[in-house]
Amino acid sequence: MNDYKLKRSENGTSQGTWRNVLVGVGLLTAGVWLGSAAPPPSEAWAEIRTTAPPEAFQSGGQLSVPILKEIAATLHQMDARLSRLEATAKQMQKQMAE
């Protein structure tokens, strides 16, 4: 079995420690230098897909006619209910007056 422990030198420091530090600093310096020397990308490639606009974003007459018809139907229903309520209120007033 291999023993990977660091050996101590005569002055009490580890032999591999300084070597590892120097190699790490050298690699870090080289990476920073290469990163700063490389030109930044000036172009980007993308795929453009065209899709149909969602129904909520259609313009003008594409959506307004069905919506207006629905509003008109709702208003007619409300008008019919109000007229029935008025007729019932008048009948109740007549009965109370008698």
Secondary structure by P-SEA (a helix, b strand, c coil): ccccbbbbcccccccaaaaaaaaaaaaaaaaaaaaaacccccbbbbbbbbbccccccccccccaaaaaaaaaaaaaaaaaaaaaaaaaaaaaaaaaac
